[in-house]
Amino acid sequence: MLKTVSMLSLLCLTALAACNTVSGAGQDIERGGQAIEDTANDVQQSIY
């Protein structure tokens, strides 16, 4: 019984850590996309 509870606890902690990592990666990708968009807008305005 103790082994089962330990394994379930470890599985839950791993799942929570993975969700946090994926969320952080999504935020980083979003910031990168925003930086590219801002740069493209700056270049477009400098052309006109």
C-alpha positions as CSV (number, residue, x, y, z in Angstrom):
1,M,0.0,0.0,0.0
2,L,2.8,2.4,0.9
3,K,4.5,1.7,-2.4
4,T,1.4,2.4,-4.3
5,V,0.8,5.7,-2.5
6,S,4.4,6.7,-3.1
7,M,4.2,5.9,-6.8
8,L,1.0,7.9,-7.2
9,S,2.5,10.9,-5.4
10,L,5.5,10.8,-7.6
11,L,3.4,10.6,-10.7
12,C,1.3,13.6,-9.6
13,L,4.3,15.7,-8.8
14,T,5.9,14.8,-12.2
15,A,2.6,15.7,-14.0
16,L,2.5,19.1,-12.2
17,A,6.1,19.9,-13.0
18,A,5.5,19.0,-16.7
19,C,2.5,21.3,-16.9
20,N,4.6,24.2,-15.4
21,T,7.4,23.6,-17.9
22,V,5.0,23.5,-20.9
23,S,3.3,26.7,-19.7
24,G,6.7,28.4,-19.3
25,A,7.8,27.3,-22.8
26,G,4.6,28.6,-24.3
27,Q,5.1,32.0,-22.7
28,D,8.7,32.1,-24.0
29,I,7.6,31.3,-27.5
30,E,4.9,33.9,-27.3
31,R,7.4,36.6,-26.2
32,G,9.7,35.5,-29.1
33,G,6.9,35.9,-31.5
34,Q,6.0,39.3,-30.1
35,A,9.6,40.5,-30.5
36,I,9.7,39.3,-34.1
37,E,6.4,41.1,-34.8
38,D,7.7,44.3,-33.2
39,T,10.8,44.2,-35.2
40,A,8.9,43.6,-38.4
41,N,6.6,46.6,-37.6
42,D,9.7,48.8,-37.0
43,V,11.2,47.8,-40.3
44,Q,8.0,48.4,-42.2
45,Q,7.6,51.9,-40.7
46,S,11.2,52.8,-41.5
47,I,10.6,51.8,-45.2
48,Y,7.6,54.1,-45.6
